[in-house]
Amino acid sequence: MDRAVVVSSDGHATAVMTDYRHYIPADLRNEFDEFCEVFAREGARTVDPASLRNRLDESEVTDWIENVIEPGRLAGQYDPEQRIKELDREGIAAEVLFPDFGLPWELHPPLKAAMIGYSRTAEQVEVANKAHNRWLADFCAAAPGRLGGLAVVTFADVEDTVAEIRWAKEHGLVGIVAPTLPESTPFFHARHEPIWEVLEELEMPMATHTAISGITTHMATETLKAIPHPACAAPVMTAQAFFFTQQIVHHLIWGGVLERHPNLRLALTEQGSGWVISAKASMNYTWDRSYLRRDVREIVKRRPSEYFDRQVYLGASLFSRAEAAGRHDIGVDKICIGMDYPHHEGT
């Protein structure tokens, strides 16, 4: 039997918080230093015990500490040499790298941040993203061909976003992460056209990722406050996050973006894959046979499944048994496995 080459579509990399300082503009470093002091006392990344206890039993957290943290396996999140050791350990040739929670001025993952009402300013987000992109380019440069970093952008300033995408391409990053957009400027908004144009020009795909990408910035804080038990928060909010992320492909198809930009490539990561079967059938029925106005075809000129088959791929992360069984209906040529290092649910 031939050896299989495994490329993970879903990995995460972030710096030790203080290591971002080098990439922060000089006039903001004092402010960032103050934040780092707060982060050292109160902050938590997704993989830290304080964060994991929000959704896991204590026995699971203890096992994580003993088998992952204490042996130093999490160091691959910020140390490229250790990252390559972890890839070799798991038999992975290369991986696509998303950010993780723990970027500059990000004190907690979104669920905890929403529950306590913590948020960053727009300026902090933009500075943090650029700092992370520059750190990530250096991180990936340590292992060319094995680490494919994705640039973080917001779309808030279209001209600045286009410039950042060009910078990312020039410095070895391989694509961008779709942001979470406010409802006033959805993905199909005309203002974003220069972004799709530069992604096509540079052959840079856009990847969506649950809890990072979405069609709304709304966080249901009142819902969280009404949760009867802390353990209930994760499944309620996860289902919502999946929906908001999955809807991006609907926006890009029905909003005409994939029609106007046939060379734009989209990867749907960590949002499952089984839902694609019914979503494609439903969209096709709407276009083919429903009572929808026929002049929709002036914008959406092909059956929705044709756009999906031509331009969309699945960074499906870890497969459920049902997804594996349905792989031919989903599209074997569409699915990439993602090991999700260094997250707890990773293989």
SERO-4910 file (N, C-alpha, C, O; in steps of 0.05 Angstrom, whole numbers):
BEGIN
 pado doro    nc1    nc2    nc3   cac1   cac2   cac3    cc1    cc2    cc3    oc1    oc2    oc3
  Met    A     17    -24      0      0      0      0     18     25      0     37     26     15
  Asp    A     11     45    -17     26     69    -18     22     85      8      1     83     21
  Arg    A     42    100     16     40    117     39     21    140     34     21    151     12
  Ala    A      5    148     53    -13    170     50      1    196     60     15    196     80
  Val    A     -2    217     45      8    243     53    -15    258     66    -35    264     53
  Val    A    -12    264     92    -33    277    107    -27    307    110     -6    314    121
  Val    A    -45    324    101    -43    352    104    -67    361    120    -90    357    112
  Ser    A    -62    373    143    -84    382    161    -95    409    152    -79    428    149
  Ser    A   -121    411    148   -133    436    140   -140    454    163   -149    477    159
  Asp    A   -134    445    187   -143    461    211   -122    458    233   -123    439    249
  Gly    A   -104    478    235    -86    480    258    -87    509    268    -97    527    254
  His    A    -77    513    292    -78    540    304    -50    547    315    -35    530    325
  Ala    A    -43    572    311    -17    582    321    -20    610    332    -32    627    318
  Thr    A    -10    615    355     -9    642    367     16    645    383     27    625    393
  Ala    A     25    669    385     50    675    400     44    675    430     21    678    439
  Val    A     65    671    446     63    679    474     57    709    474     69    724    459
  Met    A     38    717    491     27    744    489     49    765    488     48    784    472
  Thr    A     69    763    506     90    784    507    107    784    482    120    804    476
  Asp    A    108    762    466    124    761    442    112    778    420    125    783    400
  Tyr    A     87    785    422     75    803    402     85    831    404     82    847    385
  Arg    A     98    838    426    106    866    431    124    876    408    122    900    401
  His    A    141    860    398    159    868    376    144    877    352    154    893    336
  Tyr    A    119    867    348    104    873    324     83    895    329     68    902    311
  Ile    A     81    905    353     63    926    360     76    954    354     99    957    361
  Pro    A     61    973    343     73    999    338     84   1012    363     72   1008    385
  Ala    A    106   1026    361    120   1037    385    102   1054    402    104   1053    427
  Asp    A     84   1069    390     67   1087    406     45   1073    422     32   1085    439
  Leu    A     42   1046    417     22   1031    432     34   1010    450     20    995    463
  Arg    A     61   1010    452     73    988    467     69    991    497     66    971    511
  Asn    A     68   1016    507     63   1019    536     35   1009    543     31    995    563
  Glu    A     16   1016    526    -11   1006    530    -12    976    529    -26    963    545
  Phe    A      3    964    510      3    935    508     17    922    531      9    901    541
  Asp    A     38    935    541     52    924    565     33    922    589     33    903    604
  Glu    A     16    943    592     -3    943    614    -23    920    610    -30    907    630
  Phe    A    -32    916    585    -50    893    580    -37    867    587    -49    849    599
  Cys    A    -11    863    580      3    838    585      3    832    615      2    808    623
  Glu    A      5    852    631      5    848    660    -23    837    669    -25    819    686
  Val    A    -44    848    657    -71    839    663    -75    810    653    -86    793    666
  Phe    A    -65    805    629    -67    779    617    -53    758    634    -64    735    637
  Ala    A    -30    764    644    -15    745    661    -31    737    686    -29    715    696
  Arg    A    -48    756    696    -64    751    720    -90    737    713    -99    719    728
  Glu    A   -103    746    692   -131    739    687   -136    724    661   -157    711    658
  Gly    A   -118    727    642   -123    717    615   -123    687    613   -111    673    630
  Ala    A   -135    677    592   -135    648    587   -139    643    557   -156    655    544
  Arg    A   -122    625    546   -125    617    519   -144    593    518   -152    582    539
  Thr    A   -152    585    494   -171    562    491   -160    537    504   -176    521    514
  Val    A   -134    533    503   -122    507    512   -114    508    541   -104    488    552
  Asp    A   -118    530    555   -110    532    583   -131    520    601   -155    521    595
  Pro    A   -123    507    623   -142    495    642   -165    513    650   -188    505    652
  Ala    A   -159    538    655   -180    557    664   -202    560    643   -225    562    650
  Ser    A   -194    559    618   -214    560    596   -228    533    592   -253    532    588
  Leu    A   -213    512    593   -225    485    589   -246    478    611   -265    464    605
  Arg    A   -242    488    635   -261    482    657   -288    493    652   -308    485    665
  Asn    A   -291    512    633   -317    523    626   -334    503    611   -359    505    610
  Arg    A   -321    482    600   -337    463    584   -330    434    587   -342    416    575
  Leu    A   -309    428    604   -301    400    608   -302    392    638   -300    409    655
  Asp    A   -306    366    642   -304    356    669   -276    358    680   -257    358    664
  Glu    A   -273    360    706   -247    363    718   -228    340    711   -204    344    708
  Ser    A   -239    316    708   -222    293    702   -209    296    674   -187    288    670
  Glu    A   -224    308    655   -214    313    629   -191    334    630   -171    332    616
  Val    A   -196    354    646   -176    375    649   -150    364    661   -128    370    652
  Thr    A   -153    347    682   -130    335    694   -114    318    674    -90    319    674
  Asp    A   -129    303    658   -116    286    637   -101    304    617    -79    297    609
  Trp    A   -113    326    610   -100    345    591    -74    357    603    -54    359    589
  Ile    A    -75    364    628    -51    375    641    -29    354    642     -6    360    636
  Glu    A    -36    329    649    -15    309    652     -4    299    626     20    293    624
  Asn    A    -20    298    605    -12    285    580     -4    305    558      9    297    538
  Val    A    -12    330    561     -6    349    540     10    373    550     31    380    539
  Ile    A      0    386    572     14    410    581     41    403    594     61    415    587
  Glu    A     41    385    613     65    379    628     88    368    610    111    374    614
  Pro    A     81    351    590    102    342    572    112    363    552    130    358    536
  Gly    A    100    387    552    108    409    535     98    408    507    109    422    489
  Arg    A     76    393    502     66    390    474     52    415    464     49    418    440
  Leu    A     43    432    482     30    457    473     50    478    463     42    497    450
  Ala    A     75    473    468     95    493    459     95    496    428    104    517    418
  Gly    A     85    476    414     84    478    385     64    500    376     64    506    352
  Gln    A     49    511    394     31    532    386     46    558    379     37    574    363
  Tyr    A     69    561    392     85    586    388    114    581    380    128    600    372
  Asp    A    123    556    382    151    549    376    151    532    351    143    509    352
  Pro    A    160    542    328    159    527    303    175    501    304    167    481    291
  Glu    A    197    500    318    213    476    320    197    454    334    197    431    325
  Gln    A    183    461    356    167    442    370    142    435    353    133    412    354
  Arg    A    132    454    338    109    448    321    116    426    301    100    408    296
  Ile    A    139    428    288    147    407    269    150    380    283    143    360    271
  Lys    A    159    380    307    161    355    322    134    343    327    130    318    325
  Glu    A    114    360    333     87    350    337     75    340    311     60    320    311
  Leu    A     80    354    289     70    344    263     82    317    257     68    299    248
  Asp    A    108    314    261    122    289    255    111    267    273    107    244    265
  Arg    A    105    274    298     95    254    317     68    243    308     62    220    312
  Glu    A     52    260    295     25    252    286     24    244    257      3    238    246
  Gly    A     47    244    243     48    236    216     35    256    196     24    248    176
  Ile    A     37    282    202     26    302    186     48    316    170     67    326    181
  Ala    A     44    318    143     64    330    126     64    360    128     85    373    128
  Ala    A     40    372    129     37    401    129     10    408    140     -7    391    143
  Glu    A      6    434    147    -20    442    157    -25    472    151     -7    488    148
  Val    A    -51    478    150    -60    505    147    -64    517    175    -76    504    192
  Leu    A    -55    541    179    -55    553    206    -74    577    208    -72    597    194
  Phe    A    -93    574    226   -111    595    234   -101    608    259    -83    597    273
  Pro    A   -111    632    266   -104    643    293   -119    627    314   -136    610    308
  Asp    A   -112    632    339   -127    622    361   -134    646    379   -124    667    375
  Phe    A   -151    642    398   -157    663    417   -134    667    436   -123    649    447
  Gly    A   -127    693    439   -102    700    453    -85    718    437    -61    720    440
  Leu    A    -98    733    418    -85    754    403    -82    779    421    -96    780    441
  Pro    A    -66    798    413    -63    822    430    -90    835    438   -108    838    422
  Trp    A    -91    841    463   -115    853    476   -139    834    478   -161    843    484
  Glu    A   -135    809    472   -156    790    473   -153    774    500   -136    757    502
  Leu    A   -169    781    519   -165    771    547   -177    743    550   -166    727    565
  His    A   -199    737    537   -213    711    540   -224    702    513   -228    719    495
  Pro    A   -228    676    509   -243    666    486   -271    679    485   -281    688    506
  Pro    A   -284    679    462   -309    694    458   -331    688    478   -345    706    487
  Leu    A   -335    662    485   -357    655    503   -353    668    530   -372    680    540
  Lys    A   -329    666    542   -324    679    567   -325    709    565   -336    723    582
  Ala    A   -314    720    543   -314    749    540   -342    760    538   -348    781    550
  Ala    A   -360    745    524   -388    754    522   -402    753    549   -418    771    555
  Met    A   -395    733    564   -409    730    590   -401    751    610   -417    759    627
  Ile    A   -377    762    607   -368    783    626   -368    811    614   -361    830    627
  Gly    A   -376    812    588   -378    838    575   -351    851    567   -349    875    566
  Tyr    A   -331    834    561   -305    845    553   -303    847    523   -312    828    509
  Ser    A   -292    868    513   -288    871    484   -264    889    479   -255    904    496
  Arg    A   -253    887    454   -231    904    446   -241    927    429   -263    926    418
  Thr    A   -225    948    428   -232    971    410   -226    963    381   -210    945    376
  Ala    A   -238    978    363   -233    973    334   -203    977    328   -192    962    312
  Glu    A   -191    997    340   -162   1002    335   -145    979    346   -127    970    332
  Gln    A   -152    969    370   -137    946    381   -139    922    363   -120    907    359
  Val    A   -163    917    352   -167    894    334   -149    896    309   -136    877    302
  Glu    A   -149    919    297   -133    923    273   -103    920    279    -89    907    264
  Val    A    -94    932    300    -65    930    308    -58    901    315    -37    891    307
  Ala    A    -76    888    329    -72    860    337    -70    842    312    -52    825    311
  Asn    A    -88    846    293    -87    829    269    -61    832    254    -49    812    245
  Lys    A    -52    857    250    -27    861    236     -4    850    251     15    838    239
  Ala    A     -4    853    277     18    841    293     19    811    290     40    799    287
  His    A     -5    799    292     -6    769    289      3    761    261     18    741    259
  Asn    A     -5    774    240      3    767    213     33    768    210     45    750    197
  Arg    A     46    788    222     75    790    219     89    769    235    109    758    227
  Trp    A     79    764    259     90    742    275     86    715    261    105    699    260
  Leu    A     63    711    249     57    686    236     75    682    211     83    659    206
  Ala    A     80    703    196     98    701    173    125    691    182    138    675    169
  Asp    A    135    702    204    161    693    215    160    664    224    178    648    220
  Phe    A    137    657    237    133    629    247    134    609    224    148    589    225
  Cys    A    119    615    203    117    597    180    143    595    164    150    575    152
  Ala    A    158    617    164    184    618    149    204    598    161    224    591    147
  Ala    A    199    589    186    218    570    198    215    542    186    233    525    189
  Ala    A    193    537    172    188    511    160    174    514    133    151    507    131
  Pro    A    187    525    113    174    530     87    162    504     76    175    483     76
  Gly    A    138    507     65    125    484     53    109    467     72     93    450     64
  Arg    A    113    470     98     99    453    118     79    469    134     60    458    144
  Leu    A     83    495    136     65    512    152     53    533    134     67    551    124
  Gly    A     27    532    129     13    551    112     -5    570    128    -27    563    135
  Gly    A      6    593    133     -9    612    150    -30    628    135    -27    634    112
  Leu    A    -52    634    150    -74    650    139    -74    677    152    -73    679    177
  Ala    A    -75    698    137    -75    725    148   -102    732    160   -123    723    150
  Val    A   -102    747    181   -126    756    195   -132    785    186   -115    802    188
  Val    A   -157    789    176   -165    816    167   -194    821    176   -207    802    185
  Thr    A   -203    846    175   -230    852    184   -249    861    163   -273    860    167
  Phe    A   -240    871    140   -256    883    119   -266    911    127   -280    924    111
  Ala    A   -260    921    151   -271    947    160   -262    969    142   -278    987    135
  Asp    A   -237    970    135   -226    989    116   -217    973     91   -197    959     92
  Val    A   -232    975     70   -228    958     46   -200    963     35   -186    944     28
  Glu    A   -192    988     32   -166    994     20   -143    982     38   -124    971     27
  Asp    A   -146    985     64   -126    974     82   -126    943     81   -105    931     82
  Thr    A   -150    931     78   -151    902     76   -137    892     51   -123    872     52
  Val    A   -142    905     29   -129    898      4    -98    900      7    -84    882     -2
  Ala    A    -89    921     19    -60    924     23    -49    902     41    -27    892     36
  Glu    A    -64    894     62    -55    873     80    -55    846     66    -37    830     71
  Ile    A    -74    841     48    -74    816     32    -49    815     14    -36    794     12
  Arg    A    -42    838      2    -18    839    -15      7    834      2     25    820     -6
  Trp    A      7    846     26     30    842     44     32    812     51     54    801     51
  Ala    A     10    800     57     10    772     65     20    754     43     36    736     48
  Lys    A     12    759     18     21    743     -5     51    747     -8     66    727    -12
  Glu    A     61    771     -6     90    777    -10    107    764     12    130    758      7
  His    A     95    759     35    110    748     58    104    719     64    109    709     86
  Gly    A     92    705     44     91    676     46     66    665     58     63    640     60
  Leu    A     46    681     67     21    670     77      5    660     53      8    670     31
  Val    A    -13    641     58    -25    627     36    -55    633     31    -67    623     12
  Gly    A    -67    650     47    -95    657     45   -103    675     67    -86    686     81
  Ile    A   -129    679     70   -139    696     91   -161    681    107   -173    662     96
  Val    A   -166    690    131   -188    680    147   -212    699    143   -208    724    147
  Ala    A   -235    689    136   -258    707    134   -265    718    162   -264    703    181
  Pro    A   -270    744    163   -277    756    189   -306    751    197   -321    740    181
  Thr    A   -314    761    219   -342    764    227   -350    792    219   -338    811    228
  Leu    A   -370    794    203   -378    820    192   -404    831    206   -421    815    212
  Pro    A   -406    857    209   -431    868    219   -453    865    198   -447    863    174
  Glu    A   -478    864    207   -500    859    189   -504    882    169   -516    878    148
  Ser    A   -492    905    175   -495    928    157   -477    926    132   -483    939    111
  Thr    A   -457    909    133   -439    905    110   -434    876    106   -412    866    111
  Pro    A   -454    861     97   -451    832     93   -431    825     72   -421    843     57
  Phe    A   -424    800     69   -403    791     51   -410    799     22   -391    803      6
  Phe    A   -435    800     15   -442    807    -13   -445    837    -18   -453    845    -40
  His    A   -438    853      2   -440    882     -1   -420    891    -23   -398    881    -25
  Ala    A   -429    911    -39   -413    920    -62   -386    932    -53   -367    932    -69
  Arg    A   -384    942    -28   -359    954    -19   -336    934    -19   -313    942    -19
  His    A   -343    908    -17   -322    888    -14   -310    879    -41   -292    862    -41
  Glu    A   -320    889    -63   -311    880    -89   -280    880    -93   -269    861   -103
  Pro    A   -267    902    -84   -237    901    -87   -224    878    -72   -202    869    -80
  Ile    A   -236    869    -50   -224    847    -35   -226    821    -51   -206    807    -53
  Trp    A   -249    816    -63   -252    792    -80   -234    793   -104   -222    773   -112
  Glu    A   -231    817   -115   -213    820   -138   -184    814   -132   -171    800   -147
  Val    A   -175    823   -109   -146    819   -103   -142    789    -95   -120    778   -100
  Leu    A   -162    777    -82   -159    748    -75   -157    732   -101   -141    713   -102
  Glu    A   -174    738   -121   -172    724   -146   -145    729   -160   -132    710   -169
  Glu    A   -137    754   -161   -112    761   -174    -88    746   -162    -71    736   -177
  Leu    A    -87    745   -136    -64    733   -122    -68    703   -117    -50    690   -106
  Glu    A    -91    692   -125    -97    664   -120    -95    657    -91    -83    637    -83
  Met    A   -107    674    -75   -107    671    -45   -135    662    -37   -154    677    -40
  Pro    A   -139    637    -28   -165    629    -19   -174    642      7   -157    653     22
  Met    A   -200    642     13   -210    652     38   -222    628     53   -238    613     42
  Ala    A   -214    625     78   -224    603     95   -242    614    117   -235    634    130
  Thr    A   -265    601    120   -282    608    143   -278    588    165   -272    565    160
  His    A   -281    597    190   -276    580    213   -296    587    235   -299    610    241
  Thr    A   -308    567    246   -328    572    267   -316    588    290   -293    583    299
  Ala    A   -331    607    299   -324    625    322   -304    646    314   -297    663    331
  Ile    A   -294    646    289   -277    667    279   -291    682    257   -289    707    256
  Ser    A   -305    667    240   -319    679    217   -349    678    222   -359    660    235
  Gly    A   -364    697    211   -393    696    214   -406    719    200   -394    738    191
  Ile    A   -433    717    198   -449    737    184   -460    759    202   -474    777    193
  Thr    A   -453    757    228   -463    778    246   -443    780    270   -432    760    279
  Thr    A   -440    804    280   -424    809    303   -440    807    329   -429    811    351
  His    A   -466    801    326   -483    800    350   -476    777    368   -473    754    358
  Met    A   -472    782    393   -468    761    413   -492    761    432   -499    782    443
  Ala    A   -504    738    436   -529    736    452   -522    736    482   -526    716    495
  Thr    A   -513    759    491   -505    761    519   -529    757    538   -526    744    559
  Glu    A   -552    766    531   -576    763    548   -583    733    549   -592    723    570
  Thr    A   -580    719    527   -585    690    527   -566    676    546   -574    658    561
  Leu    A   -540    684    545   -521    672    563   -527    677    592   -524    659    609
  Lys    A   -537    701    598   -543    707    626   -566    691    637   -569    686    661
  Ala    A   -584    681    618   -607    666    626   -602    636    627   -619    621    635
  Ile    A   -578    627    619   -571    599    619   -575    587    647   -565    598    666
  Pro    A   -589    564    650   -595    553    677   -570    541    690   -570    537    714
  His    A   -550    534    674   -526    521    685   -502    528    667   -506    528    642
  Pro    A   -479    534    677   -456    541    660   -450    521    638   -441    528    616
  Ala    A   -454    495    644   -448    475    624   -467    476    600   -460    465    579
  Cys    A   -489    490    602   -508    492    580   -499    513    560   -509    513    537
  Ala    A   -481    531    567   -474    553    550   -460    544    524   -466    554    503
  Ala    A   -441    525    527   -426    517    504   -443    505    481   -440    514    458
  Pro    A   -461    485    487   -477    475    465   -496    495    452   -500    494    428
  Val    A   -507    512    469   -525    533    458   -510    552    439   -519    557    417
  Met    A   -487    561    448   -472    581    432   -457    568    409   -453    581    388
  Thr    A   -449    543    412   -436    529    390   -454    525    366   -446    529    343
  Ala    A   -479    517    372   -499    514    350   -503    540    336   -506    541    311
  Gln    A   -504    562    351   -508    589    339   -484    596    322   -486    607    300
  Ala    A   -460    591    333   -435    598    318   -433    582    292   -425    593    272
  Phe    A   -440    556    293   -439    540    269   -458    552    247   -450    555    224
  Phe    A   -482    560    255   -502    571    237   -491    596    224   -493    600    200
  Phe    A   -481    615    241   -472    640    231   -448    637    211   -445    652    192
  Thr    A   -432    616    216   -409    611    198   -418    598    173   -409    605    151
  Gln    A   -435    578    175   -445    563    151   -460    582    132   -460    577    108
  Gln    A   -472    602    143   -488    620    126   -471    637    107   -481    649     88
  Ile    A   -445    638    112   -428    654     94   -429    643     66   -430    659     47
  Val    A   -430    617     62   -431    606     35   -457    613     21   -457    618     -3
  His    A   -479    615     37   -504    624     25   -503    653     16   -513    660     -5
  His    A   -490    669     32   -486    698     25   -470    700     -1   -477    717    -18
  Leu    A   -449    684     -3   -432    687    -27   -445    676    -52   -440    686    -74
  Ile    A   -462    656    -49   -476    645    -72   -500    662    -80   -501    672   -103
  Trp    A   -519    666    -61   -543    682    -68   -537    711    -71   -553    726    -83
  Gly    A   -515    721    -60   -507    749    -64   -492    754    -89   -484    776    -95
  Gly    A   -487    732   -105   -475    735   -131   -445    738   -131   -433    742   -152
  Val    A   -432    735   -107   -403    738   -106   -388    717   -122   -369    723   -136
  Leu    A   -397    692   -119   -383    670   -133   -389    671   -163   -373    660   -179
  Glu    A   -411    682   -171   -417    687   -200   -398    708   -211   -387    704   -233
  Arg    A   -395    730   -197   -378    751   -207   -348    745   -205   -332    756   -220
  His    A   -341    727   -187   -313    720   -183   -308    690   -185   -305    677   -164
  Pro    A   -308    680   -209   -307    650   -213   -280    638   -204   -279    613   -201
  Asn    A   -260    654   -199   -234    642   -190   -230    646   -160   -208    639   -150
  Leu    A   -249    656   -146   -248    658   -117   -251    631   -105   -270    616   -113
  Arg    A   -234    623    -87   -236    597    -74   -243    601    -45   -232    618    -31
  Leu    A   -261    584    -35   -271    585     -8   -268    559      6   -275    538     -5
  Ala    A   -257    559     30   -255    534     47   -272    538     72   -269    558     86
  Leu    A   -289    519     78   -307    519    101   -295    501    122   -296    476    120
  Thr    A   -283    512    143   -268    497    162   -281    496    190   -293    515    199
  Glu    A   -279    472    202   -289    467    229   -319    476    232   -326    490    251
  Gln    A   -335    467    213   -364    472    215   -379    448    205   -402    450    196
  Gly    A   -366    424    207   -379    400    198   -379    399    168   -370    417    154
  Ser    A   -389    377    157   -392    374    128   -418    360    120   -426    363     97
  Gly    A   -430    345    138   -455    331    131   -477    349    122   -494    342    106
  Trp    A   -478    373    133   -499    392    127   -498    401     98   -518    411     87
  Val    A   -475    398     85   -472    406     57   -492    392     38   -502    403     19
  Ile    A   -498    366     44   -515    350     27   -543    363     25   -553    368      3
  Ser    A   -555    369     48   -582    381     48   -581    410     39   -600    420     26
  Ala    A   -559    425     45   -557    453     38   -556    456      7   -570    473     -4
  Lys    A   -541    439     -6   -539    440    -35   -566    433    -48   -575    446    -67
  Ala    A   -579    412    -37   -605    404    -48   -626    426    -44   -642    431    -61
  Ser    A   -626    438    -20   -645    460    -14   -641    484    -32   -660    495    -43
  Met    A   -616    492    -36   -610    515    -53   -618    509    -82   -628    526    -96
  Asn    A   -612    485    -91   -619    477   -118   -650    478   -122   -660    487   -143
  Tyr    A   -664    467   -102   -694    467   -105   -704    496   -106   -722    502   -122
  Thr    A   -693    513    -90   -701    541    -90   -696    553   -118   -713    568   -127
  Trp    A   -674    547   -130   -667    559   -156   -682    545   -179   -690    559   -198
  Asp    A   -687    519   -176   -699    503   -198   -730    504   -198   -742    509   -219
  Arg    A   -742    500   -175   -770    492   -175   -788    508   -156   -813    506   -158
  Ser    A   -777    523   -137   -794    536   -118   -808    560   -130   -805    566   -154
  Tyr    A   -823    575   -114   -837    599   -123   -819    624   -123   -829    646   -127
  Leu    A   -794    620   -119   -775    643   -120   -777    656   -147   -779    643   -168
  Arg    A   -776    683   -148   -777    697   -173   -755    687   -192   -732    684   -184
  Arg    A   -762    683   -217   -743    672   -236   -721    692   -243   -700    684   -251
  Asp    A   -727    718   -239   -706    737   -247   -683    737   -227   -664    753   -230
  Val    A   -684    720   -206   -660    716   -189   -637    707   -206   -613    710   -199
  Arg    A   -643    694   -229   -622    683   -246   -606    705   -261   -586    699   -274
  Glu    A   -615    730   -258   -599    752   -269   -573    756   -252   -553    766   -261
  Ile    A   -575    748   -226   -553    750   -207   -540    723   -204   -515    720   -205
  Val    A   -556    702   -198   -546    675   -194   -552    659   -219   -573    648   -222
  Lys    A   -533    659   -238   -538    649   -265   -536    619   -267   -544    607   -287
  Arg    A   -524    606   -247   -521    577   -247   -536    565   -223   -543    579   -204
  Arg    A   -540    539   -224   -551    525   -201   -531    529   -178   -507    528   -182
  Pro    A   -541    534   -154   -523    538   -131   -502    516   -127   -479    522   -120
  Ser    A   -510    491   -132   -491    469   -129   -467    472   -148   -445    462   -143
  Glu    A   -472    485   -171   -450    488   -190   -428    506   -179   -404    502   -183
  Tyr    A   -437    528   -166   -417    545   -153   -402    530   -131   -378    533   -128
  Phe    A   -417    515   -115   -405    500    -94   -384    480   -105   -362    479    -95
  Asp    A   -392    466   -126   -374    446   -137   -350    459   -150   -328    447   -150
  Arg    A   -353    483   -161   -331    496   -174   -312    510   -156   -288    512   -161
  Gln    A   -322    521   -133   -306    540   -118   -303    535    -88   -288    548    -74
  Val    A   -318    516    -77   -319    512    -48   -307    486    -39   -312    465    -52
  Tyr    A   -292    486    -18   -280    462     -6   -285    461     24   -294    481     36
  Leu    A   -280    438     36   -287    434     64   -263    427     80   -251    405     77
  Gly    A   -255    445     98   -235    438    118   -251    425    141   -255    437    162
  Ala    A   -260    400    137   -281    389    153   -272    382    182   -289    375    198
  Ser    A   -247    385    188   -236    378    214   -241    349    220   -239    332    202
  Leu    A   -248    342    244   -250    314    252   -277    302    242   -298    314    247
  Phe    A   -276    279    229   -300    268    217   -317    252    238   -306    237    254
  Ser    A   -343    256    238   -361    238    252   -364    213    235   -356    213    211
  Arg    A   -374    192    247   -378    167    232   -398    172    209   -396    161    187
  Ala    A   -418    189    214   -438    195    193   -426    210    170   -433    205    147
  Glu    A   -408    229    176   -394    243    154   -377    225    138   -376    227    113
  Ala    A   -363    206    151   -347    187    136   -364    170    118   -357    165     95
  Ala    A   -387    162    128   -405    145    112   -417    161     89   -422    149     67
  Gly    A   -421    187     92   -433    203     71   -413    217     53   -420    236     39
  Arg    A   -388    208     54   -367    223     40   -371    226     10   -364    246     -2
  His    A   -383    205     -2   -387    206    -31   -409    226    -39   -408    238    -60
  Asp    A   -429    228    -21   -450    248    -26   -440    276    -21   -448    295    -35
  Ile    A   -422    279     -2   -411    305      4   -391    313    -18   -390    336    -26
  Gly    A   -375    293    -26   -354    298    -46   -327    292    -35   -315    308    -21
  Val    A   -317    268    -42   -291    260    -32   -269    280    -40   -250    285    -25
  Asp    A   -272    291    -64   -252    311    -74   -255    338    -61   -239    356    -66
  Lys    A   -275    341    -43   -280    366    -30   -270    367     -1   -266    389     10
  Ile    A   -266    344     11   -262    343     40   -232    341     47   -217    324     36
  Cys    A   -224    358     66   -197    357     77   -200    351    107   -218    362    120
  Ile    A   -183    334    118   -184    329    147   -168    351    162   -147    360    152
  Gly    A   -178    358    185   -164    378    201   -159    367    229   -178    358    242
  Met    A   -134    366    238   -128    355    264   -132    374    287   -133    365    310
  Asp    A   -135    400    281   -143    420    301   -123    423    324   -130    430    346
  Tyr    A    -98    418    318    -77    423    339    -77    453    345    -80    469    327
  Pro    A    -75    461    370    -70    444    394    -96    441    411    -94    438    436
  His    A   -119    442    399   -144    442    414   -150    415    426   -141    394    416
  His    A   -164    416    448   -170    391    463   -184    370    446   -179    346    449
  Glu    A   -203    379    429   -218    360    413   -203    349    389   -213    333    374
  Gly    A   -178    359    385   -162    349    362   -154    320    366   -155    309    388
  Thr    A   -146    308    343   -139    279    344   -114    276    361   -104    253    364
***
